[in-house]
Amino acid sequence: MTTNTHLDELERRHQSLEKQIQDAIAHPGTDDLEIAELKKRKLQLKDEITRLKTTSVH
C-alpha cells in the first residue's frame, strides 16, 4: 500500500468516526464513555495522519 493510499484510508476512517460521534451526540441515550472512546480513536487517527504527512514530506 502506498503512503497516499494509506493516508486516504485513514482520512476516510477519520471522517467516518466524526459522523459516528455526531450521531452519538445527537442521541441523548448514548453512553458518554462510548463517545469518549470514539473521540480517542479519532484523535489517534489524526495523529497518525499528521505523522505520515510529516514523514512523507521529508
Buried (B, 14 or more C-beta within 10 A) or exposed (E): EEEEEBBEEBEEBBEEBBEBBEEBEEEEEBEEEEBEEBBEBBEEBBEBBEEBEEEEEE
